[in-house]
């Protein structure tokens, strides 16, 4: 049976149910392939890993790292690379052929080019020998395949993660409703910027403090994409009149850009958005200067904890993205990157199998609990009904979160201890589940375009820069159309043609 690359919302809900059954079944098995593989040779396996840094990088030989090593029979050396520098560093490492044994990368043009150049092991044929890896829902593998082949192990993530985390106290005080139409977004931004909701006598509050990832071409979580999809735009790529076209060539997306242009012109968004790092935008929320976060719905409680340190009386809530036609959000690819195994550093099939055994063991219950909950007695306590109650979230975020976000584990509905949830946490997870029904797939997620593989980074940069210039008023609508025309001439038309050809071959 041919696998589908485009997942309908109906199928997505079925996948969620199937995944729950699969993960429950995993808990009943002992991962024998992992046990045999990790100790197949004398001495611990050396596992070198390169991954983007999440928060503050942990030190060497942390307690969590030592626990992983002891359980898996390995010696781990993780290179934490600052997220802002990761793509450049990745490209340098690939070009110099000096890569770790396990390399966390994302699905973009430079990645596709490296994979198609034969630099990494194809791992699909091996997975049947590793019970936990084999039982991950196939969708997560399908969404990172290249030419129908699997080269990586995904970091499992939910598909409908988007949520609007907001300061309910500010919204109530200003008489605002959750924005649905673009005019609602404008009125909310104007009220927050001009009516001084933090009562400090300064115009320093924003509805949303944007950062330079606002229009990330590789991320369906980018704010501009989420906003435009809620208004009817496609998720990165969509089908219009039988042709696959990019989001920025649709009217709803253009309308969203016009809104941001108006907000910028009236100083209702931060004027330095094009250079602000994500961490700096987070700090504005934490300091109580933003009314809303473009966030993961399940992280609403963490957002509350972070802002409550500076604003103890803050009231935080979370809702779904909604537009004029109802709830609508971009589906995410079901992973936060994936690990590939370079042939230059993993020099034999035997070594590859030992590495796969290591990752297989990370999905077992003890490791899932460690990576998603931490160490019992230090980061969490076990409740009478067998759930994990995080006792020190600050310590958890410092010592556990970097590993949780950078190594594969079944955190959500997985094999580890279920998490004790407060009301806001439970609401966030309910939204993640409810979002599946309204998630809009990216139709080109795994379609291949030789032109995009070769020139995708250049084409993406052209459009990102043009969008920023339009929003900042450096070009008008005619100037924007000229930029799109340049993109099309530079290879965009060919990309659309190749994506359309690939889409028409799918068993839809």
Secondary structure in CASP SS format (residue, H / E / C, confidence):
PFRMAT SS
TARGET T0000
AUTHOR 0000-0000-0000
METHOD secondary structure of the structure
MODEL  1
X C 1.00
X C 1.00
X C 1.00
X C 1.00
X C 1.00
X C 1.00
X C 1.00
X C 1.00
X H 1.00
X H 1.00
X H 1.00
X H 1.00
X H 1.00
X H 1.00
X H 1.00
X H 1.00
X H 1.00
X H 1.00
X H 1.00
X H 1.00
X H 1.00
X H 1.00
X H 1.00
X H 1.00
X H 1.00
X H 1.00
X C 1.00
X C 1.00
X C 1.00
X C 1.00
X C 1.00
X H 1.00
X H 1.00
X H 1.00
X H 1.00
X H 1.00
X H 1.00
X H 1.00
X C 1.00
X C 1.00
X C 1.00
X C 1.00
X C 1.00
X C 1.00
X E 1.00
X E 1.00
X E 1.00
X E 1.00
X E 1.00
X E 1.00
X E 1.00
X E 1.00
X C 1.00
X C 1.00
X C 1.00
X C 1.00
X C 1.00
X C 1.00
X C 1.00
X C 1.00
X C 1.00
X C 1.00
X H 1.00
X H 1.00
X H 1.00
X H 1.00
X H 1.00
X H 1.00
X H 1.00
X H 1.00
X H 1.00
X H 1.00
X C 1.00
X E 1.00
X E 1.00
X E 1.00
X E 1.00
X E 1.00
X E 1.00
X E 1.00
X E 1.00
X C 1.00
X H 1.00
X H 1.00
X H 1.00
X H 1.00
X H 1.00
X H 1.00
X H 1.00
X H 1.00
X H 1.00
X H 1.00
X H 1.00
X H 1.00
X H 1.00
X H 1.00
X C 1.00
X C 1.00
X C 1.00
X C 1.00
X C 1.00
X E 1.00
X E 1.00
X E 1.00
X E 1.00
X C 1.00
X C 1.00
X C 1.00
X H 1.00
X H 1.00
X H 1.00
X H 1.00
X H 1.00
X H 1.00
X H 1.00
X H 1.00
X C 1.00
X C 1.00
X C 1.00
X E 1.00
X C 1.00
X C 1.00
X C 1.00
X H 1.00
X H 1.00
X H 1.00
X H 1.00
X H 1.00
X H 1.00
X C 1.00
X H 1.00
X H 1.00
X H 1.00
X H 1.00
X C 1.00
X C 1.00
X C 1.00
X H 1.00
X H 1.00
X H 1.00
X H 1.00
X H 1.00
X C 1.00
X C 1.00
X C 1.00
X E 1.00
X C 1.00
X C 1.00
X E 1.00
X C 1.00
X C 1.00
X C 1.00
X E 1.00
X E 1.00
X E 1.00
X E 1.00
X C 1.00
X C 1.00
X C 1.00
X C 1.00
X C 1.00
X E 1.00
X E 1.00
X E 1.00
X E 1.00
X E 1.00
X E 1.00
X H 1.00
X H 1.00
X H 1.00
X H 1.00
X H 1.00
X H 1.00
X H 1.00
X C 1.00
X C 1.00
X C 1.00
X C 1.00
X C 1.00
X C 1.00
X C 1.00
X H 1.00
X H 1.00
X H 1.00
X H 1.00
X H 1.00
X H 1.00
X H 1.00
X H 1.00
X H 1.00
X H 1.00
X H 1.00
X H 1.00
X H 1.00
X C 1.00
X C 1.00
X C 1.00
X C 1.00
X C 1.00
X C 1.00
X C 1.00
X C 1.00
X C 1.00
X C 1.00
X C 1.00
X E 1.00
X E 1.00
X E 1.00
X C 1.00
X C 1.00
X C 1.00
X H 1.00
X H 1.00
X H 1.00
X H 1.00
X C 1.00
X C 1.00
X C 1.00
X C 1.00
X C 1.00
X C 1.00
X C 1.00
X H 1.00
X H 1.00
X H 1.00
X H 1.00
X H 1.00
X H 1.00
X H 1.00
X H 1.00
X C 1.00
X C 1.00
X C 1.00
X C 1.00
X C 1.00
X C 1.00
X E 1.00
X E 1.00
X E 1.00
X E 1.00
X C 1.00
X C 1.00
X E 1.00
X E 1.00
X E 1.00
X E 1.00
X H 1.00
X H 1.00
X H 1.00
X C 1.00
X H 1.00
X H 1.00
X H 1.00
X H 1.00
X H 1.00
X H 1.00
X H 1.00
X H 1.00
X H 1.00
X H 1.00
X H 1.00
X H 1.00
X H 1.00
X H 1.00
X H 1.00
X C 1.00
X C 1.00
X C 1.00
X C 1.00
X C 1.00
X C 1.00
X C 1.00
X C 1.00
X C 1.00
X C 1.00
X C 1.00
X C 1.00
X H 1.00
X H 1.00
X H 1.00
X H 1.00
X H 1.00
X H 1.00
X H 1.00
X H 1.00
X H 1.00
X C 1.00
X C 1.00
X C 1.00
X E 1.00
X E 1.00
X E 1.00
X E 1.00
X E 1.00
X E 1.00
X E 1.00
X H 1.00
X H 1.00
X H 1.00
X H 1.00
X H 1.00
X H 1.00
X H 1.00
X H 1.00
X H 1.00
X H 1.00
X H 1.00
X H 1.00
X C 1.00
X C 1.00
X C 1.00
X C 1.00
X C 1.00
X C 1.00
X C 1.00
X E 1.00
X E 1.00
X E 1.00
X E 1.00
X C 1.00
X C 1.00
X E 1.00
X E 1.00
X C 1.00
X C 1.00
X E 1.00
X E 1.00
X C 1.00
X E 1.00
X E 1.00
X C 1.00
X C 1.00
X C 1.00
X C 1.00
X E 1.00
X E 1.00
X E 1.00
X E 1.00
X E 1.00
X E 1.00
X C 1.00
X E 1.00
X C 1.00
X C 1.00
X C 1.00
X C 1.00
X C 1.00
X C 1.00
X H 1.00
X H 1.00
X H 1.00
X H 1.00
X H 1.00
X H 1.00
X H 1.00
X H 1.00
X H 1.00
X H 1.00
X H 1.00
X H 1.00
X H 1.00
X C 1.00
X C 1.00
X C 1.00
X H 1.00
X H 1.00
X H 1.00
X H 1.00
X H 1.00
X H 1.00
X H 1.00
X H 1.00
X H 1.00
X C 1.00
X C 1.00
X E 1.00
X C 1.00
X C 1.00
X C 1.00
X E 1.00
X E 1.00
X E 1.00
X C 1.00
X C 1.00
X C 1.00
X C 1.00
X C 1.00
X E 1.00
X E 1.00
X E 1.00
X C 1.00
X C 1.00
X H 1.00
X H 1.00
X H 1.00
X H 1.00
X H 1.00
X H 1.00
X H 1.00
X C 1.00
X H 1.00
X H 1.00
X H 1.00
X H 1.00
X C 1.00
X C 1.00
X C 1.00
X C 1.00
X C 1.00
X C 1.00
X C 1.00
X C 1.00
X C 1.00
X C 1.00
X C 1.00
X C 1.00
X C 1.00
X C 1.00
X E 1.00
X C 1.00
X C 1.00
X C 1.00
X H 1.00
X H 1.00
X H 1.00
X H 1.00
X H 1.00
X H 1.00
X H 1.00
X H 1.00
X H 1.00
X H 1.00
X H 1.00
X H 1.00
X H 1.00
X H 1.00
X H 1.00
X H 1.00
X E 1.00
X E 1.00
X C 1.00
X C 1.00
X C 1.00
X C 1.00
X C 1.00
X C 1.00
X C 1.00
X C 1.00
X C 1.00
X H 1.00
X H 1.00
X H 1.00
X H 1.00
X H 1.00
X H 1.00
X H 1.00
X H 1.00
X H 1.00
X H 1.00
X H 1.00
X H 1.00
X H 1.00
X H 1.00
X H 1.00
X H 1.00
X H 1.00
X H 1.00
X H 1.00
X H 1.00
X H 1.00
X H 1.00
X C 1.00
X C 1.00
X C 1.00
X C 1.00
X C 1.00
X H 1.00
X H 1.00
X H 1.00
X H 1.00
X H 1.00
X H 1.00
X H 1.00
X H 1.00
X H 1.00
X H 1.00
X H 1.00
X H 1.00
X H 1.00
X H 1.00
X H 1.00
X H 1.00
X H 1.00
X H 1.00
X H 1.00
X H 1.00
X H 1.00
X H 1.00
X H 1.00
X H 1.00
X H 1.00
X H 1.00
X H 1.00
X H 1.00
X H 1.00
X C 1.00
X C 1.00
X C 1.00
END
